[in-house]
């Protein structure tokens, strides 16, 4: 049994009085905590002690046809074919160097997961998607037809020829960012999209017969109410998607909405919480189960799974991730590494141009990185499990790290128990429904002082 809340010191940066909406927590630490290494380690050394029989593969495609007002992802709009072609040339060079580093271990490679993200991978033409698949398979050794493989798309780029490539090559999950089926809400989010375009794209995706369709929706748009949110929820449900993701709207520096959102912080928090609870209850009543704050999966349908049969989590981050492309992250046990990162249009273009011009030898070493020690690995593990509906097994945590969760994270535990955001169920710690609603505020409670300081010191650009 867990102890009752104690009189331990409170957390320095996050408490129940703060906003429940601080940031998305997908991978720990955030890319803003990474720093450029003077002389980064060789990839062949980094991967020497890692398991190579259960690798994950990620390709980041930093291109979109438009930039939404809320987007702070690493992506460039309107790139011509000479740029996308040069990008794929460089990605292939990076893939060959990375494969050499993995082969240097003298052990067989086996990938069990794959994903193309961005940006919008389907910004690439059908021919370019074929080439990206060929690089993944022929150079990296990913058997795309044998692994769970997810691809992100958009209404404007989910064309029949592109979808045909992805279906033929074995994609198991298509995720489409609709955000809102109401044209006026799309405009308010600075997303020039019409409902008829989204519906036509969904029809093409369903015709292509991907095993899993995910539809992304956003709540917290200016003027959005439960009534208007229900319109989008019902429009999405009409397609019987295997998954629906509900994202709270965030307004970040250097984005199109950064100077346009009208609500006060308190009003906006109240709006988002109300809409979240409405959307959650509506989807649960429609036959979906909630697996995390954002993810709702239709009961009775097959989820995307790893080859060992385990379901893929929203917070699926572990050592063994091999990332390619500018903006992609790779994870080993002791080091997380990536390339440079920015949001502002001039900086993004500069970084992509620099990536294209990078000599192949430069890819042999980690560049921007964050070192993971035992404490950071504990924090990553907690975030992976506690923010999921399956929860954190306290005994399993103890076996893995040789210490007790309540000793390692006592102040966080006190806040969560005292706020009734966490409960114990047979030795498993699970967020309560209200705790799940506040997962984006709870996650940062487990960030280390180093990560917090690095993120505070990061200069948005």
SELUM-283900 format. One record per residue (C-alpha): x, z, y; residue in three letters. Coordinates in Angstrom, 3 decimals, decimal comma, padded with zeros to 6 digits. Layout:
<nodes>
X Z Y Ala
...
</nodes>
This chain:
<nodes>
000,000 000,000 000,000 Unk
001,177 -000,725 003,520 Unk
001,653 002,206 005,886 Unk
-000,707 002,812 008,781 Unk
000,451 001,594 012,191 Unk
003,301 003,778 013,385 Unk
004,797 004,738 016,696 Unk
007,676 002,280 016,398 Unk
008,674 000,466 019,607 Unk
006,402 -002,405 020,532 Unk
007,539 -006,007 020,508 Unk
009,380 -007,123 023,613 Unk
007,807 -010,521 024,178 Unk
004,497 -010,869 022,343 Unk
001,575 -008,478 022,204 Unk
-002,150 -008,628 021,619 Unk
-002,719 -008,800 025,380 Unk
-000,926 -012,156 025,671 Unk
-002,470 -015,572 025,223 Unk
-003,299 -016,516 021,629 Unk
-002,003 -019,998 022,480 Unk
001,753 -019,958 022,893 Unk
003,021 -022,915 020,841 Unk
002,565 -024,813 017,609 Unk
004,628 -023,228 014,853 Unk
005,544 -025,866 012,271 Unk
009,245 -025,498 011,651 Unk
011,401 -022,527 012,543 Unk
013,261 -022,493 014,803 Unk
011,887 -024,910 017,399 Unk
014,124 -027,828 018,330 Unk
014,660 -026,268 021,774 Unk
016,739 -023,578 020,045 Unk
019,252 -026,116 018,708 Unk
022,560 -026,635 020,487 Unk
025,146 -029,418 020,461 Unk
028,100 -028,628 018,190 Unk
031,591 -029,387 019,461 Unk
032,829 -030,517 016,055 Unk
029,907 -030,317 013,643 Unk
030,451 -029,904 009,903 Unk
030,590 -032,909 007,618 Unk
027,314 -033,632 005,865 Unk
029,208 -033,808 002,579 Unk
030,242 -030,174 003,094 Unk
026,807 -029,072 004,296 Unk
025,068 -030,404 001,197 Unk
027,710 -029,195 -001,277 Unk
025,838 -026,086 -002,363 Unk
022,289 -027,379 -002,030 Unk
019,791 -028,278 -004,712 Unk
019,494 -032,049 -004,941 Unk
016,709 -032,289 -007,525 Unk
013,789 -031,453 -005,189 Unk
014,611 -033,085 -001,864 Unk
012,184 -034,021 000,885 Unk
012,593 -037,148 002,992 Unk
011,470 -037,636 006,580 Unk
011,832 -040,704 008,804 Unk
011,113 -040,250 012,504 Unk
009,884 -043,378 014,284 Unk
010,052 -042,620 018,029 Unk
007,677 -045,313 019,254 Unk
004,037 -045,383 020,382 Unk
001,752 -047,941 021,995 Unk
000,745 -045,323 024,603 Unk
001,641 -041,770 025,579 Unk
-001,271 -039,345 025,562 Unk
-001,539 -036,874 028,414 Unk
-000,889 -033,895 026,131 Unk
002,011 -035,409 024,187 Unk
005,423 -033,750 024,358 Unk
006,769 -035,420 021,235 Unk
009,961 -037,425 021,166 Unk
008,602 -040,941 021,564 Unk
008,899 -044,081 023,695 Unk
006,019 -046,391 024,597 Unk
006,027 -050,159 024,646 Unk
009,371 -050,729 022,947 Unk
010,013 -054,468 022,370 Unk
010,949 -055,827 018,954 Unk
014,622 -056,084 019,866 Unk
014,638 -052,305 020,351 Unk
012,649 -051,475 017,209 Unk
014,802 -053,901 015,230 Unk
018,021 -052,352 016,543 Unk
016,587 -048,903 015,786 Unk
015,994 -049,893 012,144 Unk
019,515 -051,317 011,965 Unk
020,871 -047,941 013,044 Unk
018,540 -046,000 010,779 Unk
019,871 -048,037 007,853 Unk
023,453 -047,231 008,876 Unk
022,559 -043,557 009,132 Unk
020,849 -043,730 005,734 Unk
023,951 -045,203 004,069 Unk
026,208 -042,507 005,513 Unk
023,740 -039,777 004,539 Unk
023,404 -041,137 001,009 Unk
027,204 -041,167 000,670 Unk
027,299 -037,477 001,641 Unk
024,644 -036,639 -000,953 Unk
026,308 -038,763 -003,651 Unk
029,605 -036,995 -002,957 Unk
028,173 -033,934 -004,695 Unk
028,340 -035,770 -008,036 Unk
024,829 -034,748 -009,029 Unk
021,648 -036,805 -009,464 Unk
019,317 -037,029 -006,482 Unk
015,572 -036,575 -006,763 Unk
013,092 -036,722 -003,897 Unk
009,697 -035,094 -004,396 Unk
008,141 -035,555 -000,929 Unk
008,280 -038,194 001,787 Unk
006,819 -038,611 005,256 Unk
006,983 -041,136 008,081 Unk
006,215 -039,472 011,418 Unk
006,875 -039,880 015,075 Unk
005,769 -041,150 017,445 Unk
003,598 -043,538 015,531 Unk
005,287 -045,135 012,497 Unk
002,656 -047,889 012,439 Unk
003,840 -049,003 015,864 Unk
006,309 -050,955 013,722 Unk
005,087 -054,364 012,614 Unk
004,109 -054,957 008,990 Unk
007,484 -056,607 008,403 Unk
009,320 -053,705 009,980 Unk
007,371 -051,252 007,816 Unk
008,488 -053,211 004,761 Unk
012,068 -052,821 005,932 Unk
011,601 -049,077 006,546 Unk
010,235 -048,693 003,015 Unk
013,147 -050,710 001,626 Unk
015,653 -048,458 003,402 Unk
013,866 -045,393 002,052 Unk
013,870 -046,698 -001,503 Unk
016,937 -048,894 -001,857 Unk
019,365 -046,917 000,305 Unk
018,101 -043,315 000,142 Unk
016,684 -043,509 -003,380 Unk
013,157 -042,286 -002,587 Unk
010,645 -043,549 -005,164 Unk
007,744 -043,989 -002,774 Unk
005,292 -044,781 -005,565 Unk
006,145 -041,569 -007,417 Unk
006,157 -038,977 -004,629 Unk
003,557 -037,529 -002,303 Unk
004,047 -039,643 000,795 Unk
002,347 -039,145 004,166 Unk
002,240 -041,554 007,120 Unk
000,920 -040,990 010,645 Unk
-001,056 -043,715 012,371 Unk
-003,273 -044,326 015,397 Unk
-006,486 -046,297 015,969 Unk
-004,667 -049,090 017,797 Unk
-001,944 -049,548 015,179 Unk
-003,915 -049,046 011,937 Unk
-004,188 -052,783 011,453 Unk
-005,049 -054,405 008,141 Unk
-001,583 -055,925 007,602 Unk
000,220 -052,639 008,264 Unk
-002,156 -050,656 006,060 Unk
-001,715 -053,205 003,288 Unk
002,051 -052,601 003,309 Unk
001,602 -048,832 003,112 Unk
-000,998 -049,054 000,359 Unk
001,097 -051,461 -001,714 Unk
004,174 -049,256 -001,368 Unk
002,262 -046,183 -002,557 Unk
001,408 -044,048 000,493 Unk
-000,792 -041,165 -000,663 Unk
-001,919 -039,784 002,711 Unk
-002,808 -041,421 006,016 Unk
-003,205 -039,162 009,050 Unk
-004,896 -040,681 012,082 Unk
-004,955 -039,070 015,501 Unk
-008,443 -039,599 016,891 Unk
-008,536 -036,364 018,965 Unk
-012,070 -037,037 020,282 Unk
-014,774 -039,539 019,439 Unk
-016,185 -039,241 022,980 Unk
-014,725 -041,774 025,386 Unk
-015,016 -039,427 028,373 Unk
-013,082 -036,690 026,557 Unk
-010,412 -039,164 025,534 Unk
-010,045 -040,160 029,181 Unk
-009,845 -036,491 030,223 Unk
-006,948 -036,083 027,768 Unk
-005,307 -039,186 029,276 Unk
-005,807 -041,096 026,053 Unk
-007,219 -044,589 026,761 Unk
-009,189 -044,990 023,547 Unk
-012,748 -045,985 022,745 Unk
-014,822 -044,636 019,877 Unk
-015,439 -048,106 018,475 Unk
-011,669 -048,578 018,071 Unk
-011,349 -045,318 016,162 Unk
-014,311 -046,124 013,920 Unk
-012,965 -049,596 013,146 Unk
-009,568 -048,150 012,245 Unk
-011,163 -045,557 009,960 Unk
-013,102 -048,311 008,211 Unk
-009,880 -050,217 007,552 Unk
-008,150 -047,082 006,242 Unk
-011,017 -046,347 003,862 Unk
-010,984 -049,965 002,666 Unk
-007,295 -049,581 001,825 Unk
-008,200 -046,658 -000,486 Unk
-005,504 -044,139 000,343 Unk
-006,049 -041,005 -001,778 Unk
-006,073 -038,683 001,238 Unk
-007,376 -039,369 004,722 Unk
-006,723 -036,844 007,475 Unk
-008,382 -036,981 010,885 Unk
-006,867 -035,066 013,813 Unk
-009,197 -033,610 016,455 Unk
-008,342 -031,625 019,591 Unk
-010,269 -028,816 021,257 Unk
-009,826 -027,415 024,750 Unk
-010,196 -030,662 026,713 Unk
-011,566 -030,308 030,255 Unk
-015,360 -030,237 030,111 Unk
-015,513 -029,973 026,308 Unk
-018,289 -027,734 024,948 Unk
-019,561 -026,767 021,527 Unk
-022,135 -029,534 021,849 Unk
-019,602 -032,246 022,603 Unk
-017,136 -030,908 020,041 Unk
-019,881 -031,133 017,415 Unk
-020,202 -034,850 018,172 Unk
-016,563 -035,398 017,220 Unk
-016,761 -033,072 014,213 Unk
-019,809 -034,875 012,843 Unk
-018,295 -038,291 013,532 Unk
-015,230 -037,264 011,545 Unk
-017,296 -035,750 008,738 Unk
-019,219 -039,005 008,377 Unk
-016,044 -040,545 006,919 Unk
-015,764 -037,743 004,338 Unk
-012,056 -037,223 004,997 Unk
-010,111 -035,156 002,522 Unk
-008,581 -033,264 005,447 Unk
-009,430 -032,510 009,060 Unk
-006,878 -030,931 011,397 Unk
-008,167 -029,066 014,457 Unk
-005,510 -028,787 017,163 Unk
-005,775 -026,631 020,286 Unk
-004,859 -028,575 023,386 Unk
-001,567 -027,570 024,967 Unk
-000,297 -028,697 028,350 Unk
003,487 -028,798 028,397 Unk
006,029 -029,610 031,133 Unk
006,715 -033,301 031,813 Unk
003,499 -034,455 030,105 Unk
000,677 -036,404 031,707 Unk
-001,597 -033,365 031,845 Unk
001,003 -030,939 033,184 Unk
-000,460 -031,058 036,701 Unk
-004,059 -031,961 035,914 Unk
-005,661 -029,230 033,824 Unk
-008,295 -027,451 035,903 Unk
-009,118 -024,228 034,052 Unk
-007,444 -020,888 034,737 Unk
-005,374 -019,521 031,824 Unk
-008,031 -016,931 030,923 Unk
-010,877 -019,455 031,106 Unk
-008,922 -021,932 029,014 Unk
-008,065 -019,347 026,352 Unk
-011,727 -018,382 026,148 Unk
-012,792 -022,024 025,848 Unk
-010,289 -022,775 023,097 Unk
-011,171 -019,665 021,092 Unk
-014,884 -020,452 021,332 Unk
-014,386 -024,061 020,284 Unk
-012,015 -023,094 017,468 Unk
-014,521 -020,629 016,001 Unk
-017,311 -023,176 016,332 Unk
-015,257 -025,921 014,691 Unk
-014,065 -023,625 011,914 Unk
-017,571 -022,455 011,050 Unk
-018,951 -025,986 011,223 Unk
-016,348 -027,332 008,797 Unk
-016,682 -024,392 006,422 Unk
-020,434 -024,950 006,277 Unk
-019,794 -028,653 005,612 Unk
-017,864 -027,916 002,406 Unk
-014,305 -027,552 003,662 Unk
-011,850 -024,736 003,017 Unk
-009,368 -023,484 005,579 Unk
-005,721 -023,358 004,534 Unk
-004,183 -022,545 007,940 Unk
-005,225 -022,298 011,557 Unk
-005,332 -026,095 011,850 Unk
-005,927 -027,411 008,346 Unk
-009,310 -027,831 006,688 Unk
-009,466 -029,459 003,254 Unk
-012,599 -030,774 001,583 Unk
-013,427 -028,631 -001,436 Unk
-013,250 -030,515 -004,709 Unk
-010,861 -033,218 -003,554 Unk
-007,229 -033,494 -004,518 Unk
-004,796 -032,259 -001,911 Unk
-001,454 -033,939 -001,377 Unk
000,867 -032,183 -003,817 Unk
004,534 -031,867 -004,523 Unk
005,626 -033,246 -007,871 Unk
005,644 -029,696 -009,253 Unk
001,887 -029,488 -008,636 Unk
001,989 -027,172 -005,627 Unk
-000,095 -028,077 -002,586 Unk
001,699 -029,260 000,524 Unk
001,502 -026,716 003,320 Unk
001,222 -027,318 007,045 Unk
004,307 -025,113 007,340 Unk
006,170 -026,936 004,565 Unk
009,764 -026,328 005,645 Unk
012,573 -025,577 003,257 Unk
016,198 -026,305 002,559 Unk
016,434 -029,783 001,090 Unk
014,832 -031,770 003,920 Unk
016,747 -034,977 004,676 Unk
015,778 -036,503 008,011 Unk
016,621 -039,950 009,355 Unk
016,025 -041,450 012,779 Unk
016,545 -040,066 016,263 Unk
014,520 -036,864 016,577 Unk
014,393 -036,172 012,827 Unk
015,450 -032,763 011,558 Unk
017,315 -031,957 008,348 Unk
017,381 -028,535 006,712 Unk
020,069 -026,995 004,539 Unk
020,285 -023,329 003,610 Unk
022,817 -022,451 006,318 Unk
022,234 -025,098 008,981 Unk
019,317 -026,981 010,489 Unk
020,472 -030,105 012,313 Unk
019,023 -033,001 014,274 Unk
019,783 -035,357 017,184 Unk
019,252 -034,839 020,903 Unk
015,685 -034,197 022,045 Unk
013,730 -034,746 025,270 Unk
010,241 -035,428 026,638 Unk
010,741 -037,189 029,978 Unk
010,577 -040,967 029,712 Unk
014,060 -041,751 031,142 Unk
015,724 -039,176 028,877 Unk
013,887 -040,370 025,768 Unk
014,955 -043,946 026,435 Unk
018,549 -042,876 027,035 Unk
018,673 -040,881 023,802 Unk
017,205 -043,758 021,776 Unk
019,729 -046,153 023,336 Unk
022,547 -043,705 022,529 Unk
021,295 -043,393 018,957 Unk
021,290 -047,163 018,522 Unk
024,869 -047,292 019,847 Unk
026,117 -044,417 017,654 Unk
029,063 -045,422 015,422 Unk
028,398 -044,907 011,724 Unk
031,195 -042,343 011,433 Unk
029,397 -040,135 013,947 Unk
026,527 -039,769 011,479 Unk
028,891 -038,127 008,996 Unk
028,717 -034,868 010,974 Unk
025,867 -032,655 012,095 Unk
025,276 -032,926 015,836 Unk
022,596 -030,705 017,392 Unk
022,078 -027,709 015,132 Unk
021,008 -024,113 014,582 Unk
022,805 -021,861 012,128 Unk
020,591 -019,939 009,706 Unk
021,754 -016,489 008,614 Unk
019,919 -014,047 006,348 Unk
017,771 -012,679 009,164 Unk
016,707 -016,147 010,315 Unk
015,872 -017,155 006,734 Unk
013,649 -014,081 006,423 Unk
011,801 -015,064 009,573 Unk
011,355 -018,647 008,411 Unk
010,014 -017,430 005,061 Unk
007,515 -015,099 006,751 Unk
006,214 -017,883 008,979 Unk
005,880 -020,241 006,022 Unk
003,685 -017,787 004,129 Unk
001,950 -015,464 006,559 Unk
000,418 -018,285 008,614 Unk
-001,144 -019,847 005,510 Unk
-004,391 -018,660 003,932 Unk
-002,503 -017,923 000,683 Unk
-000,654 -015,174 002,533 Unk
002,640 -013,347 002,000 Unk
003,275 -011,598 -001,315 Unk
005,076 -008,412 -000,294 Unk
006,639 -007,907 -003,731 Unk
007,825 -011,517 -003,796 Unk
009,404 -011,029 -000,393 Unk
011,228 -007,970 -001,722 Unk
012,522 -009,803 -004,772 Unk
013,760 -012,691 -002,667 Unk
015,512 -010,715 000,064 Unk
016,170 -007,294 -001,456 Unk
014,352 -005,475 001,322 Unk
010,796 -004,546 002,213 Unk
008,725 -006,603 004,628 Unk
007,439 -003,459 006,354 Unk
011,002 -002,290 006,975 Unk
012,248 -005,638 008,238 Unk
009,250 -006,353 010,480 Unk
007,715 -002,981 011,237 Unk
006,837 -003,596 014,918 Unk
005,097 -006,877 014,092 Unk
003,228 -005,214 011,237 Unk
002,032 -002,437 013,529 Unk
000,629 -004,900 016,055 Unk
-001,099 -007,009 013,414 Unk
-002,642 -004,066 011,581 Unk
-003,623 -002,278 014,776 Unk
-005,309 -005,418 016,100 Unk
-007,078 -006,058 012,771 Unk
-005,406 -009,445 012,549 Unk
-003,843 -008,690 009,147 Unk
-005,120 -007,161 005,920 Unk
-003,635 -006,330 002,536 Unk
-005,282 -007,739 -000,581 Unk
-003,658 -006,714 -003,865 Unk
-000,176 -006,655 -002,407 Unk
-000,677 -009,925 -000,529 Unk
-000,718 -009,860 003,276 Unk
-003,267 -012,252 004,761 Unk
-004,385 -012,937 008,276 Unk
-007,989 -011,955 008,928 Unk
-010,301 -014,676 010,295 Unk
-009,551 -013,470 013,816 Unk
-005,857 -013,303 013,002 Unk
-005,963 -016,901 011,793 Unk
-007,593 -017,873 015,094 Unk
-004,532 -016,442 016,845 Unk
-001,845 -017,842 014,542 Unk
-000,183 -019,710 017,419 Unk
000,318 -016,356 019,144 Unk
001,231 -014,448 015,993 Unk
003,915 -016,892 014,855 Unk
006,210 -016,335 017,877 Unk
006,130 -012,578 017,190 Unk
008,568 -013,288 014,350 Unk
011,047 -015,355 016,383 Unk
014,497 -013,777 016,603 Unk
016,087 -012,714 019,898 Unk
018,565 -015,579 019,542 Unk
015,836 -018,171 019,132 Unk
013,873 -016,727 022,058 Unk
016,906 -016,769 024,317 Unk
017,881 -020,324 023,335 Unk
014,347 -021,518 023,992 Unk
014,211 -019,734 027,362 Unk
017,550 -021,270 028,353 Unk
016,501 -024,786 027,349 Unk
016,034 -027,078 030,333 Unk
013,000 -029,323 029,960 Unk
013,996 -032,931 030,472 Unk
</nodes>
